[in-house]
Structure formats: C-alpha cells, structure tokens
Amino acid sequence: IQLKSAQHVASAGPWLYQGKRLMAQTYQFETLEVQRNAEDPRVLEVALNRPEKLNAMNNQLFMELKQCLSTASTDPDVHCVLLHGGRARMFTCGLDLQSELAGGDGGGLLGGPEGGKLDVSRRALRMEKGISEYQAAISSLEGCCKPVVVALHSGVIGGGIDLACAADIRYCTEDTFFCIAEVNIGICADIGTLQRLPKIVGNDSTVRELALTGRRMKSAEAKNLGLVGEVFPDLAACVAASRKVCLEIASKSPIGVIGTKASLNYSRDHTVQEGLDHVRLWNVLHLQSEDVKRAVTATLSKKTPTFSRL
C-alpha cells in the first residue's frame, strides 16, 4: 500500500477537484498516516502507523484517532474516510499492554509510573477518566458525520474489534481473524465491542461465546455473522475495494450521505417511531437543499451531478 508521510500530507495542498480549490486542512500525527485520495481528495485515507508494535493501541494513538476523526467530521472537503492497518503485519494486536496497564512512560490508564503508587481509589479515578477518553476515541468513528469504511487484515484483536464495530462499512481479507482478547488477560472489554457487536451480528449466543472464551473467529465466520460485508484474497484487494466504495460515497450528495448515516445510527438505538420522527424532522429541512435539485436534474438528464463543498 503506497502511503505518503504525515508530514507531506499536512503540508500539501490546497487541492484541485473539478477545477475547484479544496482547503488544506491539517492532518499530522505520529501514530497515524493520513493522505487524501489521489483520484478524489474528498476521500481521506487514514492508516494506523505503529508497524513495529503491530499497531498496538496506546494513549497517543487513541488521542490522535479522536482528533483525526473529529477534524474529518467538520472538514468541509472530506466526504468519506477510509481506515486501514497500513504497513503493519496485522490490523492491530489490540491494547498496548506495556504502556497502558504496566505503568509505562506513555501515561496510559495508570497515569504513568507514578500512577501505580497511588491507593486504589485514586488510581480508580484516574483509570475511569482514561477509559472514558478511550471510549470517546472509538466512538469518534461513529460520531464522525462522514461515513467511515474500514479495511481489516490479519489480526483484529481486542481494541481492533472496537474500532471495526464503530465503523460504518467493514471489509476484511481471507487471513483475517477476530479475537475479543480481553478475557484472556483478566479484564472485561470496555470500549465498545460488547455494546456494538451484538447489534451488528444479531446472534447473542455467538457474541457471548466469543467474549467469554476469547477464541479466534475467522473471516468466513465473520462474513456469515454479518460483521463484515465482504472478504477479499489479500490486503491490496481489500483496500482497493474499500477505496472504490469510498469514491462512490464521495460522489453522492454530502447532505444525503450525512443524513443517511445520522438516521441509521439514531434508528438503531431508538424505536421505529422515534426513528421515523427523527428522519422526518431532518428531511423537512434538508429536502430544501440545492443538492436535491441537482441530483434530480442530473438523473433525468442522465448526467453526473456535482455538489457544492460542505
């Protein structure tokens, strides 16, 4: 997978698309590599960037992930986000145990080396804040008003499943395996898997088995359960297919896309009638958007519509 450096991406631009200048929003991180798609810069491509640590998720990665997705959500020149594991041998090995639970120098849940010296109540209060921040980082994928497509490969362990479940569309490679590994190290998964996975796959028994045993689930089983939409032979094919979907989404009305994601997420967590009320209120406003006229006109004339930046 060809990736530009974060430094290059941060300094590049403004970009031209369909003769129009796009703003050069800054996406410069150490644990993420970010670039705009060469074919359509409205697609933001984000790669986890700790290959030497198998993309282990530490405090910095969580914080930068949240910052990146929050920025993308309000960036008027981003219409869709592609997330993948970059150059690492696997998507992620999960939580960085050394820095997050062993009192390493990276801060982490214990608040650094000094955190382990505190009494249990003070330590718990620090850990509660840390867990809350990590939950918010994972939820930033779901909270991003632009769709997030994730391309998974090899190991998707622990926090990797949290990430995948918070995305909108999930694809994986044939060699992908999923593991809710928290139970294997004596803890309960606490940043999204236990809350989102049951709603995605609709099989309570299998979810409980996976969470309580920590066994590996292969790609074919994940496809059968509905966790992933498609399985591809290798990472290159998986990323290519994910990129194609992102490009298709980016070509649609951004108003229509944002509204669709908002309605799907709201309806998932509310009754049918509440979901209908929500989308009705959305559409009484946004049906008046110029995007509707442009899309209808283009459809009737069999042309490709163009839409204003957000």
N, C-alpha and C positions, 0 to 999 in steps of 0.2 A: 504494500500500500504506500503510495507516494504521499508524503506529508511535508508541508513547509514548516519551518520553525515558527514557534510562537512569536519570536521577535520580528520575523519577516511579516507575519500576518498583522501584527499590531501596527507596523509602520506603513504597510501597503495601503493603496487607495488614495483618493476615492475611486470607486469602481464605476465603469460604464456598463449599463444594461439597457438594451433597446434605445440607445442614444441618450440615456438619462444618467446623470451622476448620482451615485449612491454614496452615502456618508461613510466615513472611515471610523466606525465605532471600534473602540479598543478592546481586544481580547488577548491579553498577555498573561500567561500563567506558567508555573513551573511543573505542575502535575498534570496539565492538560496541553495538548497541541491543537490549535484551532486554525482553521482556514475557511475561506469562502470558496464554494464550488466554482471551478473554472468555467463551466458551461452556464450556470445560473448562480450569481453571487448571493441570491436571496436564500440559498441553502447554506446553512452554517454547519460545517463538519467539525466535530469535536472528538478527539481521541484521548483516552486515558494514557498518561505518559509517565509511568513508573516501570518500564520494562524489566529493569534489573531486580525489581521487587515483585515481579509478576502482577503489577498493578495493584499491589496491596493498598488498602484504603486507610490512609492516615488522616490526621486532623487537617492538614493543609489541603489534601485532595477534596475532602468534604466541603471545606470553606470555599475553595476555588470553584468547585462544581456548582455550588449555590450561586456564587457571584456570576458565573458564566451564564447559567440558565435564567437568572433574574434579569441580566442585561439583555439577553436574547429576547426575552418576553416583551421588553419595552423598545427594542431596536426596530424602528420602522422599516429597515431594509432587510430584516430577517423574516422569512415566511415559514421556514421549516428547519428543524435541527436533526442532524444525523450523528448518532453517538456510536462509537465502536472502541475496540480494545487496542487499536494502534499496533505497535511493533512487538508487544509482549507475547509470550508463548500461550497465554490464556487471557480471556477477557478480564478476569480478576480472581485472585486467590482469596478475596474477602478482606476482613479487617486486618490491619497491620498489628498483630498481637504484641510485638515488641514495643512499639511506640504508644499503643493505646491502652494496654492492660498491664504491661510490665513496668510502668513508671519511667518510660524512656524520656529522652530530652525533648521530644517533639510536642510536649504538652499533653495531648490526649485526654482520655476520660479521667485520669487521676490527677491531672493538672501538673504534670511534670514530676521530677524526682521528689520534690518536697511533699507532693500530694500523699504519698504512701506513709508519711509520718503523722498525718492528721488522725484524730479519733474518728470513729465510724460515722457519726452524724455529720461532721463537717466534710468528710470525704464523700458521703452520700449526696450532700447538697451540691458539691462540685460535679459529681458524676451525673446528677439529674440535669444540670444545665448542659453538660456535654452531650448527653443522649438526646436532649431536646434539639440541640443545634444539628446533630447528625440526622435526626428525623426530618428537620426542615430542609436539609440539603437534598435528601432523597425526594422529598415532596416537591422540590423545585422543578423537577421534570413534569410532574402532574400540574403544578401551578403555573408553569410556563404556558401562556395562552397560545403559543405556536405548537403544532404537533411535534413530538419527538419520536424518531424512528431509531431503534437500536439494533445493531448487527452483532450477534454474540458468537464467540468461538471458543473451543476447547473448554476449560474450566470456568463455570459460572457459579462461584462458591460464596456462601454467606451473603455479604452485602451486595454481591453481584445480582442475586435474585431480587433483592430490594430495588435495585436500580432498574432491572428489567421490568418488574411489575409496575413501576411508576411511569414507564414509557407508554406511548400510545400504540405503537406497532412494533412487534418483535419478530426478528428472523434469526436463524442460527445455522451453524454448519453441522455436517453429519457427525463430526467428532465431539460435539458439544455435550457436556454433562452438567447437570444442575444438582447442587447439594446444599440443603439447609443445614449447614455445618455447626450452627451454634450449640446444639445439644451435645455435640461431640466434645466441646470444651467446657461443658457445665453451665451454659447460660441459655437464656431464652431469647430468640430473635426479637429485636425490639425497634427496628426502624422501617417496618412496612410489610415484610413478607407475610406475616400471619394475618394482617388486616386486608391485604390486597389479593393475595394468591387465591383464597377461597372464592372470591367474587369473579376472578378471571376464569378459573377452570370449572367451577361448579361441582366439584367432586370432593365433598368434605372428608370422606374416608381416606382418600389418597393423600390429601393435604396433611391430614393428621399423621398418617404413616410416614410421610417424608419428613415432617417436622420432628416427630418423636424418635425416629430411628437414625436420621442423618444419612440415609443411604443415597447413592447416586442415582439420578434419573437421566436416562439417555435421551438423545434428541427425538427419537421416534416416539417415545412415550410422551414427551413434552408436546409434540405435534398432535398426538391423539387426544391429549387432555385439553388442547386449545391454548396452551401457554404461548406457543409460537405459531405464527401464521404459515411459515414455510421453512423447509430445511434445504440447504444447499451443499454441494460437494466440498467446497473449501471456502476459506475466508475471502479470497478475491471475488468469488462468485456471489457470496453473501453480501459483501459491501456494495458490489455493483448493483445487485437487485435492490438493496436498501436505498442506494443513491437514486436509482430510477424512480422509485416511489416518491422520494423527497422532491425530485424535479417535477413530477406530476402534481403533487400537492402545491408546490410553489407557483405553478401556472394557474391555479384556481384563484377565485376572488378571496383575498385575505379576510374580508369581512365574513364571507360564508364559511371559511375554514375555521376561524376563531369561534364563531357562533356554534358550529357543529361540535367542536371539542368541548366547549362550555356546557352545551346541552347534554352531551353524553356523560360527562363527569357528574353533573348535577343530578341527572336522572338515575344514575347508578346508586346514589346514596339517598334517594327520596322515593316517595310513592309515584305511581304512574301519573296521578292527577297533579301532583306537585311539579313533576317534570313537564307536563303539558302547560301548566300555568307559567312556568319559567320560560319555556321557548316561545309562548305566545307574547309575553312581555318583551322578549328580545326582538321578535320579528316585527312588532308594531312600530319599532324604531328603525331597525336595520333593513326592513323591506323598502325603505325610502332611500337607501344608499344608491349612489350612482352605479355601483357595481352590478346591481340587478339589471338596470337598463342596458349596460354594456354587455353583460353576459347573454341576455335575451336577444339583443340585436345581432351579436356575433353568431349565436346559434341559428337564428333564422336566415342569416346571410351565409352560413357555413364558413365563417372566418374564425380565426383565433382571437379571442378577446384580450385586451390589455387593461391593466388596472393600475390606478394610482398607488404610490407608496403610502404606507400607513401614516 
